[in-house]
Amino acid sequence: MQQPINPGNVQWIVQIITNAIGDGRFNQGEVLLALAESMGRLIVNMSDNPVAGTQATQIMLDHVKTTLHAGFTSKGFNMGRPN
């Protein structure tokens, strides 16, 4: 993925999305499916070909795993070392 990433922008976008979907209008299943569909559409739009799309998807999946590991660790679960 050849996109410059500004961590501050990432946090800002996360907060905007969380605020927009966290007001109780939608259940968590609807939110997860909508986010997954949005990510898929973004990956297709930004990718010149399926190989680039697969690479972007792997980056996204790795980030989700890292986020889950950090989140569950912060909740007190022994998650071991991140993969």
Secondary structure as GFF3:
##gff-version 3
##sequence-region A 1 83
A	DSSP	alpha_helix	7	21	.	.	.	ID=ss1
A	DSSP	alpha_helix	28	46	.	.	.	ID=ss2
A	DSSP	alpha_helix	50	74	.	.	.	ID=ss3
###
